[in-house]
């Protein structure tokens, strides 16, 4: 019989448009297929450097985002009480005029009374520039509750960090170790990389309390106790020092291990000893005399002592060789056996030193020394929120960078490699600016990297200048701000009251806030007849939980309906071998009365007369965001995009090119500038890379630097806490500053950890995001909901059996901040003292256009209700933010709980009243 002929590849489109995905932070290239002008299919772009054609479930499901029933349709003005969901549609002219009527008087009298904070947008170079032009000090993005510990610890230690700053050398690494990595960040690149490692037979180890995703495919899983990663890492360093398995030449040549630390008493103790030119110096091995650290042919002596001052290396060895860091001393706390810790240290040493590799590539270092080849140590690491979302996360991330450094694995073949425009030393970054002048812009960017107490954002009386208390004595190095504290501080009037809260894509009334029920009360709290926070403006593409709490809604487009710029000024798509940036562009037109937020922001800026956004005659300088992308210059010849500048041939530097966006579209939506072969490794010290970076606009002059094992900025804060210097912290903060600001990486228990266990909260409670869901919008996606429409609280075998749980049960989960009732499930591959769930699955009824009976709204839940934004009061009565004391990163993962069996039921608690659905004009409820 003849079999029927099946067409296995029917045409799915009559046109294909290439752009950039926005379903997570990977920013993969996608081919958007259109049929009769409508999106019919989304696939990966095989020519794109990030994903090379690979696309995950989120990316393919983007088609459901642009048809989602929760899309906002027009500007809205609140007509009922906050939280009621009662709005009326208004025109864009009305909406923008209303926003200007609120903002303009503030700019002219008290610009700090506007607080502008953004969520997971990818245009922070624009939003920060806008806020700077407005003149408010109160600006930041979501990094303060996401992963600022990773970014700041990396910048202060090695000049770059994990995730968007770099990646493993997938081609050469032989041992890849992950700490606290879930599946939501860097999804496709890591999957591709793991596949390549498996293909070559390289080893993969995951350190994580939870074994899912990447941990599940690892060759070895270490189910560590949450919050103890730093202790484990420092114990590994102890073992390496004990065995003499450290890269002494790397330490001497490329780190500050050879610098001398002033050991005399007084205000200079612990700072670097300096010569007559006020420069730190080393002792040369050959001459036995002081020498410049960047001098040609200088060989720093790591064991030198000069006038009683010892090297950083000696301080480091003395600290970590202490018996306190021996595996036998830390094993019980970490939940990892002492033998296993020693085995991991031995494996790291074996691969780094016994299996070292060499690439036959000559290069010249910044000192002028020529090298015939590039030696490498094929051990690489990656880490993410799992280690950073603790109150000891900054020092834990620094500890992991120190582990890389002592092995000599950063920026060498087989190790961890930076993505341009990184690496950058701390000195290449601005310090934060905060001084307000009515009617004038700030003198510089809001966010930056402080060098000492002199850079803090403090008012003349010593109180915080920012509403989030960023860059204050409570959180001195808060490089990304502290978004999770904006609403609590504004409600409390601490340090002062604000007038208008302007939020973009930040679901602060639900899954982006700690203590969610209390935050909803704060947003609706009144002082007499007026709201405590008088005005709230919110922009989003979807009817999230936050929409109901705003007074004015500026509806955004979806990602396929607007221009976006993934810029080297912001969060680029670079690879270690190439600087890269990309765009989004409207592959389809909106079918609603919505506008891209970035274009709206520029329109508001023009109406407010903000500098840089208006011409001399007061007219708008930019027609829209696309016009800004092509024509804005941050400094002469340097704009948002590096490709096709000038006449279309210039790279990095060049005059604006009106046809630049069209050239990007023709090129698949991206551009790459490849690093020269001799500059691909050893970037911080490679003269070839430094020259290329200047030519490509990352620097104005070469900026080679040493990795900071010993952090002098941190020591300056510690000195202040000890009573030295003209700028002093409040007395109640001195002890915690002395502890947290240790210039060498240190471990201390997460705040409240020991007390919580003593009070009857023995379990750690965590959240992770699944590979198929990144942001809140993922769990309203019709396709993704079929993968994960509800979440369980996963319990380890020890807890499951001890409490007598059975399939179908619910449990009461209780923290010092409250209790929730949730469905549970058994999971064996889990740290025995840890419970966890998927993040952001739970929704409030009425939000996201979900049916009230949707599982996300009935059985879904959040742990956020259990987490307080403030720590319990200490003896002095002061309540600190629930954050890392260095950076202010939200300590989501310090949550401690106890659990009680409830038995079968059909819904989770708490169950908040439904939010009335936002109804488009002409539609009946």
C-alpha positions in Angstrom: 0.0 0.0 0.0 1.0 3.5 -0.6 1.4 5.5 2.5 0.0 9.1 2.6 2.5 11.8 2.0 2.7 14.1 4.9 4.1 17.6 4.7 6.3 17.7 7.8 7.4 21.3 7.3 4.4 23.3 6.2 5.1 27.0 5.7 4.3 28.8 8.9 4.8 32.4 7.7 5.0 34.7 4.7 7.6 36.9 6.4 10.3 36.5 9.1 11.6 39.4 11.2 14.7 39.1 13.4 14.8 40.7 16.8 15.7 40.0 20.5 13.7 38.0 23.0 12.5 39.5 26.3 11.2 36.5 28.1 14.2 36.4 30.4 17.5 38.2 30.9 19.4 36.1 28.3 18.4 38.4 25.4 18.5 35.6 22.8 18.1 36.3 19.1 14.8 35.2 17.7 13.1 34.8 14.3 9.6 36.1 14.5 7.4 34.5 11.8 4.4 36.5 10.6 1.5 35.3 8.6 -0.9 38.0 7.2 0.8 40.5 9.5 0.2 38.5 12.7 2.8 36.5 14.7 2.5 32.8 13.9 5.7 31.3 15.3 8.9 32.2 17.2 12.1 30.3 16.8 15.7 30.9 17.7 18.1 32.8 15.4 20.9 30.4 14.5 23.2 33.3 13.6 22.8 35.0 17.0 25.9 34.9 19.3 24.0 34.4 22.5 21.8 31.4 21.7 22.9 30.2 18.3 19.4 29.1 17.5 18.5 27.5 20.8 15.3 28.7 22.3 13.6 27.7 25.5 9.9 27.3 26.4 9.7 30.9 27.5 11.1 32.3 24.3 8.8 30.1 22.1 5.8 31.2 24.3 6.4 34.8 23.6 3.6 34.6 21.1 1.2 34.3 24.0 2.5 37.5 25.6 1.5 39.7 22.7 -2.1 38.3 22.8 -2.4 38.0 26.6 -5.9 39.2 27.8 -4.1 41.0 30.7 -2.6 43.5 28.3 -3.4 47.1 29.3 -5.2 48.9 26.5 -5.1 52.7 27.3 -4.0 55.2 29.9 -5.9 55.0 33.2 -6.8 57.4 35.9 -7.9 56.1 39.3 -11.5 57.0 40.2 -12.0 54.8 43.3 -10.0 54.1 46.4 -6.5 52.7 45.9 -6.6 48.9 45.6 -10.2 48.9 44.3 -9.2 48.6 40.7 -11.6 51.4 39.7 -10.2 53.4 36.8 -11.3 55.5 33.9 -9.6 55.5 30.5 -8.1 58.8 29.5 -6.1 60.1 26.5 -2.4 60.1 26.3 -2.4 63.9 26.3 -4.5 63.9 29.5 -2.2 61.3 31.1 1.0 63.1 30.3 -0.4 66.5 31.3 -1.5 65.0 34.6 2.0 63.4 35.2 3.7 66.7 34.4 1.3 68.6 36.7 2.5 66.4 39.6 6.2 66.3 38.6 7.0 69.9 37.5 6.4 71.6 40.9 8.6 69.0 42.5 11.4 69.6 40.1 11.2 73.3 40.7 11.1 73.1 44.5 12.1 69.7 46.0 13.2 67.2 43.3 14.0 64.5 45.9 10.2 64.2 46.5 10.0 62.2 43.2 11.1 58.6 43.7 11.7 56.9 40.4 12.4 53.1 40.6 12.3 50.5 37.8 12.0 46.8 37.7 13.5 44.3 35.3 13.7 46.7 32.4 16.7 46.7 30.1 17.1 50.4 29.6 18.7 51.6 32.8 21.2 53.8 31.0 18.1 55.8 29.8 16.1 55.7 33.0 19.1 56.7 35.1 20.0 59.6 32.7 16.4 60.8 32.9 16.3 60.8 36.7 19.7 62.5 36.8 18.3 65.2 34.5 15.2 65.6 36.7 17.5 66.1 39.7 16.1 63.6 42.1 18.6 61.4 44.1 15.9 58.8 44.4 16.5 56.4 41.5 17.5 52.8 41.2 16.5 49.6 39.5 15.7 46.1 40.7 19.2 45.0 41.4 18.9 45.8 45.1 16.5 42.9 45.6 18.0 40.7 42.9 21.7 40.2 42.8 23.7 43.4 43.7 25.9 41.3 46.0 27.1 39.4 42.9 27.8 42.6 40.9 29.3 44.7 43.7 31.5 41.9 45.1 32.8 41.2 41.6 33.6 44.8 40.8 35.3 45.4 44.1 37.3 42.2 43.9 38.1 41.4 40.3 36.6 44.1 38.2 33.6 42.1 37.0 31.2 39.4 38.2 29.2 36.5 37.2 26.3 36.4 34.7 26.4 39.5 32.5 30.0 40.3 33.3 31.5 37.1 32.1 31.2 33.3 31.6 33.3 30.1 31.8 35.7 29.3 29.1 33.4 26.6 27.8 36.0 25.4 25.2 38.8 24.6 27.6 37.4 24.2 31.1 37.7 20.7 32.6 35.9 21.3 35.9 32.9 23.6 36.2 31.5 24.4 39.7 28.2 26.2 40.3 27.2 27.8 43.5 23.5 28.8 44.1 22.5 28.7 40.4 18.8 28.2 39.5 17.5 27.8 36.0 16.0 31.2 35.3 19.1 33.3 34.7 21.4 32.8 31.8 19.2 29.8 30.7 20.2 29.1 27.1 23.9 30.0 27.3 24.4 27.7 30.3 22.4 24.9 28.7 24.6 25.2 25.6 27.7 25.3 27.7 26.8 22.4 29.8 26.1 20.4 26.7 29.6 21.2 25.4 31.1 20.2 28.7 29.3 16.9 28.8 30.3 16.2 25.2 34.0 16.6 26.1 33.7 14.6 29.4 34.4 17.6 31.6 33.2 17.4 35.2 30.2 19.5 36.5 29.6 20.0 40.3 26.7 21.9 41.7 26.6 23.4 45.3 23.0 24.1 46.0 20.5 23.1 48.7 18.0 22.1 46.0 18.7 19.6 43.2 16.7 20.7 40.2 17.7 21.7 36.6 21.4 22.3 36.3 22.0 20.6 39.6 20.1 17.5 38.4 22.4 17.0 35.4 25.6 17.8 37.4 28.0 14.9 37.9 28.1 15.7 41.6 25.6 17.6 43.9 26.5 19.1 47.2 23.3 19.9 49.2 24.7 22.6 51.3 22.8 24.3 54.2 21.6 27.7 53.0 23.7 30.7 54.0 26.9 28.7 54.6 28.4 28.8 51.1 31.0 31.4 52.2 32.1 29.2 55.1 32.5 26.2 52.7 34.5 28.3 50.2 36.8 29.7 52.9 37.4 26.1 54.1 38.4 25.1 50.5 40.9 28.0 50.5 42.2 26.7 53.9 42.8 23.3 52.3 44.5 24.8 49.3 46.8 27.0 51.4 47.5 24.0 53.7 48.5 21.9 50.7 50.5 24.7 49.0 48.2 24.4 46.0 47.9 28.1 45.1 49.2 30.0 42.1 51.9 32.2 43.6 53.0 33.7 40.3 49.5 34.7 39.4 49.0 36.2 42.9 52.2 38.1 42.7 51.8 39.5 39.2 48.0 40.1 38.9 46.7 40.7 42.4 47.4 43.0 45.3 48.8 40.0 47.3 52.2 41.6 47.1 51.2 45.0 48.4 52.3 45.9 51.9 49.7 46.6 54.5 50.4 49.3 57.1 50.5 47.6 60.5 51.2 50.7 62.6 48.3 51.9 64.8 46.1 54.9 64.1 44.1 56.0 61.1 46.4 54.4 58.5 46.3 50.9 60.0 45.2 48.3 57.5 45.6 50.7 54.5 48.3 50.1 52.0 51.7 51.4 52.8 52.6 54.1 50.3 55.8 55.6 49.0 56.8 59.3 48.6 54.4 59.6 45.6 51.5 58.3 47.7 51.5 55.1 45.7 51.2 51.5 47.1 54.3 49.5 46.4 55.8 46.0 46.5 59.2 44.6 47.5 61.0 43.3 44.4 62.4 39.7 44.9 65.6 40.5 43.1 66.6 43.8 44.6 64.9 43.3 48.0 63.9 47.0 47.7 60.5 48.8 47.2 59.4 48.9 43.6 56.4 50.1 41.7 53.7 47.4 41.4 53.4 48.1 37.6 57.2 48.3 37.0 58.6 46.2 34.1 60.3 43.0 35.2 59.3 43.6 38.8 58.8 40.3 40.7 56.8 41.0 43.9 57.9 39.1 47.0 54.8 37.7 48.6 56.7 37.0 51.8 58.4 40.4 52.2 58.3 42.4 55.4 59.2 46.1 55.1 59.5 48.4 58.2 57.3 46.1 60.1 54.6 45.9 57.4 53.6 42.6 55.9 52.1 41.8 52.5 48.5 41.1 51.8 49.4 37.5 51.1 50.7 37.0 54.6 47.6 38.4 56.1 45.5 36.2 53.9 47.5 33.0 54.8 47.4 33.8 58.5 43.6 34.3 58.4 42.5 31.3 56.4 45.0 28.8 57.8 43.3 29.3 61.1 41.8 26.0 62.5 38.4 27.8 62.4 38.3 27.2 58.7 39.4 23.6 58.7 36.8 21.2 57.2 36.3 19.5 60.5 35.4 22.8 62.1 32.8 23.9 59.5 31.3 20.6 58.3 28.4 20.4 60.7 27.3 24.0 60.0 27.6 23.6 56.2 25.8 20.3 56.2 28.8 18.9 54.1 31.1 16.3 55.5 34.7 17.2 56.2 36.0 14.4 53.9 33.8 15.7 51.1 35.2 19.3 51.6 38.7 17.9 51.4 37.9 15.9 48.3 36.5 18.9 46.5 39.6 21.0 47.4 41.8 18.2 46.1 39.8 17.9 42.9 40.1 21.7 42.3 43.8 21.5 42.9 44.3 18.5 40.7 42.5 20.0 37.7 44.0 23.5 38.2 47.6 22.4 38.6 48.1 18.9 37.4 45.9 19.4 34.3 47.1 22.9 33.4 46.9 23.9 29.8 48.8 26.4 27.6 47.6 28.2 24.5 50.2 29.0 21.8 49.4 32.7 21.7 52.0 35.4 22.4 50.9 38.6 24.2 52.3 41.6 26.0 51.3 42.7 29.5 50.7 46.3 30.6 54.2 46.4 32.2 55.7 45.8 28.8 56.8 42.2 29.4 56.4 39.9 26.4 54.9 36.4 27.0 55.4 33.6 24.5 52.1 31.9 25.4 49.0 31.9 27.6 49.1 29.4 30.5 45.7 28.4 31.8 44.1 26.6 34.7 40.9 24.7 33.5 38.7 25.2 36.5 35.7 27.6 36.2 33.0 28.8 38.5 29.5 30.3 38.2 27.2 31.7 40.9 24.0 33.5 41.2 21.2 34.6 43.6 21.5 31.4 45.7 24.6 32.7 47.4 23.9 36.4 47.1 20.4 36.8 48.6 21.6 36.4 52.2 22.8 39.0 54.7 26.3 37.6 54.3 26.0 37.4 50.5 28.5 40.2 49.6 31.3 38.6 51.5 30.3 35.1 50.3 30.6 36.3 46.7 33.9 37.9 47.5 35.1 34.6 49.0 34.2 32.8 45.7 36.2 35.3 43.7 39.1 34.8 46.2 38.9 31.0 45.5 39.2 31.7 41.8 42.1 34.0 42.4 44.2 31.6 44.6 43.7 29.0 41.9 44.7 31.5 39.2 41.6 30.8 37.1 40.3 34.3 36.3 40.9 35.5 32.7 43.1 32.6 31.8 42.4 29.7 29.3 40.0 27.3 30.9 38.9 29.7 33.6 36.3 32.5 34.1 36.4 35.1 31.3 35.1 38.7 31.2 32.7 40.0 28.6 33.5 43.4 27.2 33.1 46.2 28.3 34.4 44.4 31.4 36.8 44.1 33.1 36.8 47.5 34.7 38.5 48.5 38.0 36.5 50.2 40.7 38.2 53.4 39.7 36.6 53.3 36.3 33.1 53.6 37.8 31.5 56.8 39.1 30.8 57.5 42.7 27.1 58.1 43.6 25.7 61.6 43.3 22.9 62.9 45.4 23.0 66.7 46.0 19.8 68.3 44.9 19.3 71.8 43.5 15.7 72.8 42.5 15.4 73.1 38.8 18.8 71.6 38.1 20.1 68.1 37.3 22.3 66.0 39.6 26.0 66.5 39.0 26.4 62.9 38.0 24.9 59.4 38.1 22.9 58.2 41.1 24.5 54.8 41.4 28.2 54.0 41.6 30.9 52.5 43.7 32.0 54.3 46.8 35.8 54.4 47.7 35.2 55.3 51.4 33.0 57.2 53.8 33.5 60.5 51.9 31.4 59.1 49.0 28.3 58.3 51.1 25.0 59.9 50.3 24.4 61.8 53.6 22.7 65.0 54.4 24.5 67.6 56.5 23.1 66.1 59.7 24.4 62.6 58.7 21.0 61.2 57.8 20.4 59.3 54.5 19.9 61.5 51.5 18.0 58.8 49.6 14.6 57.5 50.4 15.8 53.9 50.2 18.8 54.8 52.5 21.2 53.6 49.9 24.8 54.6 50.3 24.2 55.4 53.9 26.0 53.9 57.0 23.3 51.2 57.1 24.3 49.9 53.6 27.4 51.8 52.4 28.1 50.0 49.1 24.6 49.7 47.8 25.6 50.0 44.2 22.1 49.2 42.8 20.1 51.0 45.4 17.5 49.3 47.7 14.2 49.0 45.8 12.6 46.8 48.5 12.9 49.6 51.1 11.3 52.4 49.0 7.7 51.8 50.0 8.3 51.0 53.7 10.6 54.0 54.1 8.2 56.3 52.2 5.3 55.1 54.4 7.3 55.6 57.6 8.6 59.0 56.5 12.1 57.7 57.2 14.3 59.5 56.4 11.6 61.9 54.9 8.3 62.0 53.1 8.0 61.8 49.3 5.2 63.2 47.1 5.2 61.0 44.0 6.3 57.4 43.5 7.1 56.6 39.9 7.4 52.9 39.2 8.1 51.0 35.9 7.6 47.2 35.6 8.0 46.6 39.3 5.3 44.5 40.9 5.8 46.0 44.4 2.4 45.1 45.8 3.0 41.4 45.3 6.0 39.2 44.5 8.6 42.0 44.4 8.0 43.0 48.0 8.8 41.4 51.4 5.9 41.4 53.9 3.4 41.7 51.0 0.3 42.2 53.1 1.9 45.0 55.0 3.1 46.7 51.8 -0.4 46.6 50.4 -1.5 48.4 53.6 1.3 50.9 53.2 0.2 51.7 49.7 -3.4 52.5 50.8 -2.5 54.1 54.2 -3.9 57.5 54.8 -2.9 60.5 56.9 -6.3 62.1 57.4 -8.0 62.4 54.1 -4.7 62.1 52.1 -2.7 59.0 51.2 0.6 58.8 53.1 2.3 58.3 49.6 0.3 61.1 47.9 0.7 60.0 44.2 1.7 56.8 42.5 2.4 56.5 38.7 2.9 53.1 37.3 3.9 51.8 33.9 3.5 48.2 32.8 2.3 46.2 29.8 0.0 44.0 31.9 -2.6 44.2 34.6 -0.4 43.0 37.4 -1.3 43.2 41.1 0.5 46.6 41.3 -1.8 48.3 38.8 -4.7 48.5 41.4 -2.5 50.6 43.7 -1.6 53.3 41.3 -3.2 56.7 40.6 -2.1 56.9 37.0 -1.3 54.1 34.6 0.9 54.6 31.6 0.4 51.4 29.5 3.5 50.0 28.0 3.8 47.9 24.8 4.8 44.3 24.7 8.4 43.5 23.6 7.5 42.8 20.0 5.8 46.1 19.6 8.6 48.6 20.6 12.2 49.6 20.2 14.7 48.6 22.9 18.4 49.0 23.1 20.5 46.3 24.8 23.5 48.6 25.1 27.1 48.4 26.3 26.2 51.4 28.4 23.8 49.1 30.2 23.4 45.3 30.0 24.9 44.1 26.7 24.9 40.8 25.0 28.7 40.5 24.8 30.6 37.3 24.7 34.2 37.0 26.1 35.6 37.1 22.5 33.4 40.0 21.3 31.7 43.1 22.4 28.1 42.8 21.4 24.9 44.8 21.6 21.4 44.5 20.1 18.0 46.0 19.6 14.4 45.2 19.6 12.1 46.8 17.1 8.4 46.8 16.4 8.0 43.7 14.4 4.2 44.2 14.8 2.2 47.3 15.6 0.1 47.6 18.8 -3.6 47.1 18.5 -4.2 49.1 21.6 -3.7 52.7 22.7 -0.3 52.0 24.3 3.2 53.5 24.0 6.7 52.2 24.7 7.7 53.4 28.2 11.0 54.7 27.0 9.4 56.9 24.4 6.9 58.1 27.0 9.8 58.9 29.4 11.5 61.1 26.7 8.1 62.8 26.0 7.7 63.6 29.7 11.3 64.8 29.8 10.6 67.2 26.9 7.4 68.5 28.5 9.4 69.1 31.8 12.2 70.8 29.8 14.8 68.4 31.1 18.4 69.1 29.9 19.4 66.9 27.0 15.8 66.2 26.1 15.0 69.6 24.6 16.5 71.8 21.9 17.5 75.4 22.6 14.0 76.6 21.4 12.4 74.2 24.0 11.1 71.7 21.4 11.6 68.0 22.0 15.1 66.8 21.0 14.0 63.2 20.3 10.9 62.1 18.4 10.9 58.8 20.3 13.1 56.2 21.7 14.3 55.0 18.3 15.5 58.6 17.6 17.3 58.6 21.0 19.0 55.3 20.3 20.4 56.5 17.0 21.2 60.1 17.9 21.9 60.4 21.6 25.6 60.8 22.6 26.7 60.0 26.2 30.0 61.7 25.3 31.3 62.8 21.9 31.2 59.9 19.4 29.9 57.4 22.0 26.2 56.5 22.0 23.9 53.6 23.0 25.0 51.4 20.2 28.6 50.6 19.0 27.8 49.3 15.5 27.5 51.1 12.2 28.4 54.5 13.5 29.4 57.5 11.4 29.0 56.6 7.8 28.1 53.1 8.8 31.6 51.7 9.0 32.7 53.0 12.4 32.8 50.7 15.4 32.6 51.9 19.0 33.3 55.6 18.3 31.8 57.7 15.6 29.2 60.3 14.8 25.5 59.4 15.1 24.2 57.5 12.1 20.5 58.1 11.3 20.4 54.7 9.5 21.9 52.8 12.4 18.8 51.0 13.5 18.1 49.9 10.0 21.6 48.5 9.7 21.0 46.5 12.9 17.8 45.2 11.6 19.5 44.1 8.4 22.2 42.4 10.5 19.7 40.3 12.5 19.2 42.8 15.3 22.7 42.7 16.8 26.3 43.7 16.2 29.6 42.3 17.4 33.1 43.7 17.6 35.6 40.9 17.9 38.5 41.0 20.4 41.9 40.5 18.7 43.4 37.1 19.2 46.3 38.3 21.3 43.8 40.1 23.6 41.3 37.3 24.3 42.7 36.3 27.7 44.5 38.2 30.5 42.3 41.2 29.7 42.9 43.3 32.9 46.7 43.1 32.2 46.9 42.6 28.5 48.2 45.7 26.6 46.5 44.5 23.4 43.1 44.3 25.1 43.5 47.6 26.9 44.3 49.4 23.6 41.4 47.7 21.8 39.1 48.7 24.7 40.1 52.3 24.3 39.5 52.2 20.5 36.1 50.6 21.0 35.1 53.3 23.6 35.1 51.3 26.9 37.9 53.5 28.3 39.3 56.8 27.4 42.8 55.5 28.4 44.2 52.1 29.3 43.2 51.0 32.8 45.2 48.0 33.9 44.7 47.1 37.5 45.3 44.4 40.2 42.7 42.1 41.6 41.8 43.2 45.2 42.2 40.4 47.6 42.5 43.1 50.3 39.8 45.8 49.8 41.0 49.2 50.9 37.6 50.8 50.5 36.2 48.3 53.0 39.0 48.9 55.4 38.3 52.6 55.3 34.7 51.9 56.5 36.0 49.6 59.1 38.5 52.3 60.3 35.6 54.7 60.6 33.7 52.2 62.7 36.8 52.0 64.9 36.6 55.7 65.5 39.1 57.0 62.9 38.4 59.7 60.3 36.2 62.9 60.1 33.0 61.1 58.9 31.7 58.8 61.7 28.9 56.2 61.7 26.2 56.2 64.4 27.3 54.3 67.5 24.7 51.6 67.0 26.2 50.6 63.7 29.8 50.4 64.7 29.9 46.7 65.7 28.2 45.4 62.5 30.4 47.6 60.3 33.5 46.2 62.0 32.3 42.7 61.2 30.8 43.2 57.7 33.5 45.5 56.3 36.5 43.1 56.9 38.9 43.9 54.0 39.5 40.1 53.5 36.5 38.0 52.7 34.9 36.7 55.9 31.9 34.6 56.9 29.4 35.3 59.5 26.0 33.7 60.1 23.0 35.2 58.3 21.4 37.8 60.6 19.0 36.2 63.0 19.9 32.7 61.9 21.0 31.4 65.3 18.2 33.2 67.1 15.6 31.8 64.8 16.7 28.3 65.4 16.5 28.9 69.2 13.1 30.4 68.9 11.7 27.3 67.2 12.2 28.0 63.5 14.5 25.2 62.6 14.0 25.1 58.8 15.4 27.3 56.0 12.8 28.4 53.4 13.9 29.3 49.8 12.4 30.1 46.4 13.8 29.3 43.0 12.5 30.3 39.5 12.0 27.5 37.1 13.6 27.4 33.6 10.1 27.9 32.1 9.3 31.1 34.0 11.3 34.2 34.7 9.2 37.2 35.6 5.7 37.5 37.0 4.3 37.6 33.5 5.5 34.1 32.8 2.8 32.5 35.0 0.0 34.3 33.1 1.2 32.9 29.8 -1.3 30.4 28.4 1.4 28.0 27.2 3.7 28.2 30.2 0.8 27.7 32.6 0.4 24.2 31.1 3.9 23.4 32.3 3.5 24.9 35.8 0.1 26.1 36.8 0.6 25.7 40.6 3.4 25.4 43.1 4.1 23.1 46.0 6.2 23.6 49.1 8.8 20.8 48.7 9.8 19.0 51.9 12.9 16.9 52.5 12.4 13.2 53.5 13.4 13.9 57.1 10.6 16.5 57.5 8.0 14.6 55.5 8.4 11.5 57.6 8.7 13.3 61.0 5.5 15.2 60.5 3.6 12.3 58.9 2.8 14.0 55.6 0.9 12.2 52.9 0.3 13.0 49.2 -2.4 15.7 48.8 -1.7 17.3 52.2 -1.4 21.0 53.0 0.8 22.4 55.7 0.9 25.5 57.9 4.3 27.3 57.4 5.1 29.8 60.1 7.9 32.4 60.4 8.5 35.1 63.0 6.5 37.3 60.5 3.4 35.2 60.1 1.9 32.1 58.6 0.6 30.7 55.3 -1.2 27.4 54.5 0.1 25.7 51.3 0.1 22.4 49.4 3.2 20.2 50.0 5.1 17.6 48.1 8.0 15.2 49.0 11.4 15.8 47.5 14.4 13.6 48.4 17.0 15.6 46.6 17.0 18.4 49.0 19.0 19.6 52.0 17.4 18.0 55.0 16.8 21.2 56.8 15.4 23.2 53.9 12.0 23.6 52.3 11.4 25.5 49.1 9.0 26.4 46.3 8.9 28.0 42.9 8.8 31.8 43.0 6.0 34.0 41.8 3.6 31.3 40.7 0.9 32.4 43.2 -1.3 35.3 41.9 -3.9 37.5 43.5 -7.4 36.9 42.2 -8.4 39.4 39.5 -4.9 40.1 38.5 -3.3 39.2 35.1 -6.8 38.6 33.7 -6.8 35.1 35.2 -10.0 33.4 36.2 -10.8 33.6 39.9 -10.7 29.8 39.9 -7.3 29.6 38.3 -4.9 27.3 40.3 -2.4 30.2 40.5 -5.0 32.2 42.4 -6.4 29.4 44.6 -3.6 27.0 45.3 -0.6 29.1 44.3 1.2 31.0 47.0 4.2 33.2 47.8 6.7 33.0 50.6 6.9 36.8 50.5 4.1 37.0 53.2 6.5 35.3 55.6 9.5 37.7 55.1 9.7 40.9 56.9 11.4 43.9 55.3 12.9 44.8 58.8 14.9 42.6 61.2 13.7 42.2 64.8 14.7 45.1 67.1 18.1 44.7 68.8 18.9 45.9 72.3 19.0 49.5 71.2 15.5 49.3 69.7 16.7 49.9 66.2 15.3 47.7 63.3 17.7 47.3 60.4 16.4 46.5 56.9 16.4 42.8 56.1 19.4 43.2 53.9 23.1 42.7 53.5 24.8 45.3 55.6 27.3 46.1 52.9 25.2 46.4 49.8 21.6 46.4 51.0 20.7 43.5 48.9 17.4 42.0 50.1 18.1 38.9 52.2 15.2 36.9 50.8 17.0 33.6 51.6 17.5 34.2 55.3 13.9 33.1 56.0 13.5 30.6 58.8 10.3 28.7 59.4 8.6 25.8 61.2 6.0 23.6 59.7 2.8 21.9 60.9 0.7 19.3 59.0 -2.9 20.5 58.1 -4.1 17.7 55.9 -6.1 17.7 52.7 -7.8 20.9 51.5 -8.3 22.8 48.2 -6.9 26.3 48.6 -4.0 28.2 50.0 -4.0 31.0 52.6 -3.9 33.9 52.8 -6.6 34.6 50.2 -6.9 38.3 49.6 -10.1 39.9 48.1 -10.1 39.8 44.3 -8.9 42.9 42.4 -11.7 44.0 40.0 -10.6 43.5 36.5 -9.5 46.5 34.5 -12.2 46.8 31.8 -11.3 48.3 28.4 -13.5 51.1 27.0 -16.7 49.8 25.6 -16.6 46.4 27.3 -19.1 45.5 29.9 -18.0 43.9 33.2 
